[in-house]
Amino acid sequence: MKRFSAAAAALLMASCGAPDGAQDAADQPDPSIGVADFAPLNARTFSGLLTYRDYQSDGTVEIPVVATVDVDVPSDTIRITFEYPEEPQADNVVSIEITDDGRTFGGETVVERRDGPPLVFVTTSTVQDAGADADARFTYTIDRCGYSSVKDVRPVGADAYFERNRFELRAVGDPACN
């Protein structure tokens, strides 16, 4: 299985609310997020699918995933435990720190925020994809019942982004989310 950004994993925890005084992206010169945005998802479990582009087959692969979120407000850190029932060797735990007054999420730069529900924020970073440098754009969509993250990449020198992977997860055991 391929590696995914720690920030993409961390998004499982995000909440639908925005901090007091939050603005829409169009009005916000320095969009940011805070660990409080993720607090409503603390100690919750989500399940769904990870879909990713497999370069060897040039196809799309879907695998089930279960994620449990732990938000540590004092340290501005989100910890997510990922379990892949069909690929247990890929199980892992990621810790994502929010830094730079909320303008950096797990090393990615926050470039856009749209309050909702759902809360949507977009980050960018430079990554290695298939052994080459690439620009990456991550779009996170979060509400109290679910989470999605989409990683789009653009190889250096290319004009367009393409979807590399996507998490689509729903809260487990919450009757309001069925």
Secondary structure, DSSP 4 states (H G I P E B T S, - for coil): -----HHHHHGGG--S---TT---GGG-SS----GGGGGGGTT-EEEEEEEEEETTTTEEEEEEEEEEEEEETTTTEEEEEEE-TT-GGG-EEEEEEEEGGGTEETTEEEEEEE-SSSEEEEEEEEEEETTEEEEEEEEEEEETTEEEEEEEEEETT-S--EEEEEEEEEESS-GGG-
